């Protein structure tokens, strides 16, 4: 059961982001285009830090696969994922 408690820290380097929309289209549960500069950010539900240059959030394990797909599809590699233990 401990593995189910795994969470992931997701970071978007918004200074690299080109606002192509691929992450929100692949994983809208976690990503959206920000109203501030049109670049990808973590949705409010999971957001822990949000600025013009960076968006960081913590997501449950259930969204790992779609976040990983978005990170791999990002043309500028602006999304990183890191496991965190609870």
C-alpha positions as CSV (number, residue, x, y, z in Angstrom):
1,X,0.0,0.0,0.0
2,X,2.9,2.4,0.5
3,X,3.6,2.6,-3.2
4,X,0.1,4.1,-3.7
5,X,1.0,7.0,-1.5
6,X,3.8,8.0,-3.9
7,X,3.4,11.6,-5.1
8,X,5.4,13.4,-7.8
9,X,6.8,16.9,-7.9
10,X,6.2,18.4,-11.4
11,X,8.0,21.5,-12.5
12,X,7.4,23.6,-15.6
13,X,10.2,25.9,-16.7
14,X,8.0,28.6,-18.1
15,X,10.9,30.6,-19.3
16,X,11.6,27.7,-21.8
17,X,8.0,27.1,-22.6
18,X,6.8,28.1,-26.0
19,X,3.1,27.8,-25.2
20,X,2.5,25.2,-27.9
21,X,-0.4,23.7,-25.7
22,X,0.8,20.0,-25.9
23,X,0.9,19.5,-22.2
24,X,-2.6,20.8,-21.5
25,X,-4.0,18.8,-24.4
26,X,-2.3,15.5,-23.2
27,X,-2.9,16.0,-19.4
28,X,-5.6,18.7,-18.7
29,X,-6.0,17.4,-15.2
30,X,-2.6,18.8,-14.3
31,X,-1.7,21.4,-16.9
32,X,-3.3,24.6,-18.3
33,X,-2.1,27.6,-20.3
34,X,-1.7,30.5,-17.9
35,X,-3.8,33.6,-18.2
36,X,-0.7,35.7,-17.3
37,X,1.6,34.8,-20.2
38,X,-0.1,32.0,-22.1
39,X,2.5,29.5,-21.1
40,X,1.9,26.1,-19.4
41,X,1.4,26.0,-15.7
42,X,0.2,23.5,-13.1
43,X,-3.6,23.8,-12.4
44,X,-4.5,25.5,-9.1
45,X,-5.6,22.2,-7.5
46,X,-2.0,20.9,-7.5
47,X,0.0,24.1,-7.7
48,X,2.6,24.9,-4.9
49,X,4.5,27.6,-6.6
50,X,3.6,29.7,-9.6
51,X,5.5,32.6,-11.2
52,X,6.1,34.0,-14.6
53,X,9.2,31.7,-15.0
54,X,8.3,28.6,-13.0
55,X,5.3,26.5,-12.1
56,X,5.7,23.7,-9.5
57,X,3.1,21.3,-8.2
58,X,2.6,18.0,-6.4
59,X,0.4,15.4,-8.1
60,X,-0.9,12.0,-7.0
61,X,0.3,8.8,-8.6
62,X,-2.8,8.5,-10.7
63,X,-1.7,11.3,-13.0
64,X,1.9,10.2,-13.4
65,X,1.4,8.6,-16.8
66,X,-0.3,11.6,-18.5
67,X,2.3,14.0,-17.0
68,X,5.1,11.7,-18.3
69,X,3.5,11.7,-21.8
70,X,3.3,15.5,-21.6
71,X,6.9,15.8,-20.5
72,X,8.1,13.6,-23.3
73,X,6.0,15.4,-25.9
74,X,7.2,18.9,-24.8
75,X,9.3,20.2,-27.7
76,X,11.6,22.2,-25.4
77,X,11.8,19.8,-22.5
78,X,10.3,22.4,-20.1
79,X,8.6,19.8,-17.8
80,X,10.4,17.7,-15.2
81,X,9.0,15.0,-12.8
82,X,10.5,13.9,-9.6
83,X,9.2,11.2,-7.2
84,X,8.7,12.2,-3.6
85,X,8.2,9.9,-0.6
86,X,5.5,10.6,1.9
